[in-house]
Amino acid sequence: MRYAISVFAASLLFVWIAVAHAAGLDVYLVRHAETQANATGVHNTVTSGSFSEQGERQIQQLTAGLAAYKFDAILVSPTERTLYTIVPYLLQMGRTAEIWPEIAECCWQRERDFVSTGQLVWGGDINLPGTIAPQFVFRGDIPQRDFANRSYADGVAQVKQAARLIRQRFGQSGKSILLVLHYHSGAVLMAELLGTNRENVPHLKNARMTHLRQDDSGAFQLLQVNEQPDMGDR
C-alpha cells in the first residue's frame, strides 16, 4: 500500500513538473479599431483620436468576441484610440487594463535609422479622460508619462523593452495576455518576440486578433493572424 502511494505521488510530481516546464505563454495582439485617419488617410489629432463608422462597428464586434476569452492581464497603449477600443470590453467584464507606454505607436518613419541613443526619453503626462479612468491602472515601476522618442531606432528600443518586460513578467507562466496597440508598434513587437525582422511579420488589421504562443523552449510561434476574436484558438 505504501509503495502504491509512493508511485502515485511520484507520478503526480512528474505530471506537475511536465506541466510547469511546458507552461509557455499565450500573447494576443489587437490593433485599435479603425479611426477617421485610417479611413481617410488624413492624419491629425482629431482624425487619429476618433473612430469611423466602421471602427464603431468593429468595437462592438470585438467586445462581443473577446467575451469568450479569459485573459490573465490586459495591456494597452495610452492613446485614446486604443483606450476607447477596449473600454467597452472592460466595462462589460468588470476588468481593468494596465497602461504600457512601451507599446504606444512609434517607428513610422520612412527613413529607418538603426542607431539608438541608448536611453528612452520620457515625454508628457498621460491624462486619462475621467469617464474611463477607473478602467485603467498604471504600472507602479514607471511615471504616468508617455515616451518622447523622436527616431525610428529609439522607437524600436521602446518596443523591445516591452518585449523584455513581457518575457520577464509573463514568460513560461502558462498565462494568457491581451495587448491593445498599433500598426507599427505591433509589427515591431511581433518581430521581437518571434526573433525575426519586421518585414517578415504580417500587418495588423484594425480590431482583429493575432495569436502568438510561447513553447517550452521559450520561443514564440505565430498561430493565427488577423482573425475575428470569436474565431480564435482559446
C-alpha atoms as one frame of an Amber mdcrd trajectory, in Angstrom:
protein
   0.000   0.000   0.000   2.810   2.395   0.954   4.598   1.525  -2.302   1.438
   2.233  -4.325   1.035   5.622  -2.650   4.690   6.440  -3.338   4.322   5.544
  -7.008   1.152   7.634  -7.243   2.852  10.599  -5.587   5.836  10.275  -7.898
   3.585  10.197 -10.941   1.788  13.337  -9.768   5.129  15.049  -9.271   6.190
  14.057 -12.785   2.967  15.447 -14.267   3.375  18.678 -12.276   6.973  19.107
 -13.456   5.988  18.415 -17.070   3.125  20.921 -16.969   5.268  23.566 -15.265
   8.083  23.050 -17.746   5.743  23.392 -20.725   3.729  26.296 -19.321   4.596
  28.771 -22.061   2.575  31.931 -22.669  -0.257  32.977 -24.989   0.025  36.521
 -26.356  -2.913  38.038 -28.221  -2.389  41.269 -30.154  -5.276  43.517 -31.163
  -4.811  46.685 -33.145  -7.200  49.529 -32.283 -10.424  49.933 -34.261 -10.464
  51.911 -37.499 -10.083  55.647 -36.961 -11.084  58.516 -39.196  -7.384  58.800
 -40.054  -7.244  55.160 -41.132 -10.374  55.582 -43.247  -9.483  58.878 -44.936
  -5.697  58.983 -44.917  -5.838  62.409 -43.267  -3.836  62.297 -40.047  -4.243
  64.893 -37.320  -5.145  64.937 -33.636  -8.889  64.842 -34.386  -8.938  62.108
 -37.030  -6.411  59.943 -35.174  -8.456  60.061 -31.989 -11.941  59.425 -33.402
 -13.428  56.323 -34.989 -15.041  55.875 -38.369 -18.467  54.228 -38.622 -16.693
  51.017 -39.490 -14.499  51.471 -36.429 -17.531  51.819 -34.172 -18.929  48.557
 -35.568 -15.565  46.886 -35.059 -15.557  47.857 -31.380 -18.975  46.243 -30.914
 -17.841  43.053 -32.646 -14.574  42.997 -30.713 -16.336  43.452 -27.377 -18.683
  40.558 -28.112 -15.919  38.304 -29.414 -13.479  38.882 -26.556 -16.098  37.762
 -24.014 -15.286  34.158 -24.959 -11.662  34.509 -23.834 -10.022  34.524 -20.428
  -7.072  36.889 -20.104  -4.822  36.973 -17.073  -3.693  40.506 -17.941  -4.678
  43.202 -20.420  -2.018  45.683 -21.532  -2.887  48.780 -23.515  -1.154  51.677
 -25.232  -2.027  55.059 -23.659  -3.568  56.625 -26.795  -7.267  57.448 -26.983
  -7.826  55.132 -29.940  -6.517  52.124 -28.016  -8.190  53.037 -24.722 -11.600
  53.558 -26.306 -11.271  50.396 -28.386 -11.003  48.198 -25.297 -13.002  50.112
 -22.676 -16.424  48.622 -23.640 -14.994  45.142 -23.077 -13.506  46.197 -19.734
 -16.845  47.608 -18.609 -18.713  44.530 -19.777 -16.376  42.146 -17.952 -15.680
  44.297 -14.894 -11.957  44.336 -15.712  -9.148  46.867 -15.687  -6.274  47.162
 -18.138  -2.708  48.186 -17.439  -1.242  51.099 -19.399   2.078  50.351 -21.071
   3.697  53.388 -22.746   6.232  50.979 -24.295   3.605  49.788 -26.807   2.438
  53.249 -27.885   2.749  53.954 -31.593   6.254  54.536 -32.906   8.569  53.518
 -35.727   6.501  55.054 -38.531   9.408  57.000 -40.006  10.160  56.287 -43.667
  13.890  56.660 -43.073  14.884  53.956 -40.628  17.952  54.836 -38.654  19.191
  51.918 -36.581  21.443  53.723 -34.116  19.641  54.339 -30.851  20.649  56.966
 -28.299  20.656  54.152 -25.762  18.068  55.714 -23.487  14.324  56.222 -23.540
  13.211  59.805 -23.012  10.077  60.499 -21.017   7.574  62.889 -22.556   4.338
  64.462 -21.356   1.915  63.262 -18.716  -0.707  60.671 -19.590  -4.076  62.166
 -18.682  -6.973  59.741 -18.815 -10.472  61.045 -19.565 -12.422  60.935 -16.309
 -15.224  58.825 -17.733 -12.915  55.895 -18.489 -10.133  56.389 -15.917 -11.482
  53.730 -13.471 -10.954  51.042 -16.116  -7.186  51.613 -16.299  -4.220  51.355
 -13.952  -0.617  52.465 -14.290   2.352  50.210 -13.671   3.987  51.053 -10.383
   7.528  50.970 -11.766   7.147  53.922 -14.134   5.859  57.522 -14.049   2.441
  58.242 -15.552   4.047  59.667 -18.665   4.464  58.802 -22.319   7.747  58.420
 -24.176   9.117  61.186 -26.403  11.310  59.174 -28.737  11.981  61.042 -31.948
  13.825  58.478 -34.039  12.977  55.120 -35.550  15.765  53.446 -33.587  14.583
  54.847 -30.262  11.040  53.724 -31.041  12.293  50.207 -31.708  14.193  50.311
 -28.407  10.974  51.322 -26.670   9.056  48.325 -28.041  11.957  45.956 -27.413
  11.747  46.990 -23.783   8.086  45.936 -23.829   9.106  42.534 -25.210  11.684
  42.117 -22.437   9.138  43.047 -19.782   6.623  40.584 -21.233   9.149  37.762
 -21.105  10.279  38.679 -17.586   6.833  39.097 -16.096   4.745  36.573 -18.019
   7.091  34.215 -19.839   6.633  30.460 -19.157   3.785  31.271 -16.777   1.028
  29.412 -18.602  -0.915  32.665 -18.699  -2.791  34.429 -21.461  -2.338  38.164
 -22.064  -4.016  40.637 -24.397  -2.213  43.670 -25.822  -4.143  46.503 -27.470
  -1.726  48.503 -29.572  -0.943  49.880 -33.039   0.054  49.030 -36.596   3.750
  49.884 -36.290   4.414  49.112 -32.638   2.561  45.821 -33.099   4.785  44.834
 -36.006   7.963  45.636 -34.081   6.751  43.719 -31.026   5.801  40.679 -33.095
   9.172  40.665 -34.815  10.986  40.902 -31.489   9.010  38.079 -29.866   9.314
  35.865 -32.950  13.013  36.609 -33.368  12.722  37.835 -36.943  12.798  41.037
 -38.992   9.861  43.398 -39.115   9.469  42.751 -42.858   8.697  39.102 -42.103
   5.654  39.659 -39.889   2.069  40.252 -41.062   0.383  43.647 -40.991  -2.103
  44.004 -38.166  -5.651  44.842 -39.263  -7.955  47.015 -37.201  -9.754  45.229
 -34.349  -8.563  41.775 -35.415  -6.725  39.306 -33.202  -3.276  37.837 -33.814
  -2.141  34.982 -31.587   1.416  34.075 -30.583   2.262  31.140 -28.324   5.457
  30.530 -26.405   6.639  26.928 -26.402   8.539  25.111 -23.670  11.868  26.305
 -25.097  10.857  29.940 -24.642  10.449  30.586 -28.379   7.278  32.125 -29.803
   5.293  30.776 -32.746   2.694  32.634 -34.791  -0.562  30.673 -34.619  -3.251
  32.955 -36.013  -3.243  36.244 -37.902  -5.969  38.892 -38.049  -8.829  36.642
 -37.007 -12.184  37.715 -35.666 -11.877  37.259 -31.887 -14.645  34.680 -31.642
 -12.771  32.521 -34.186  -9.552  32.414 -32.156  -7.903  29.373 -30.623  -8.702
  29.635 -26.935
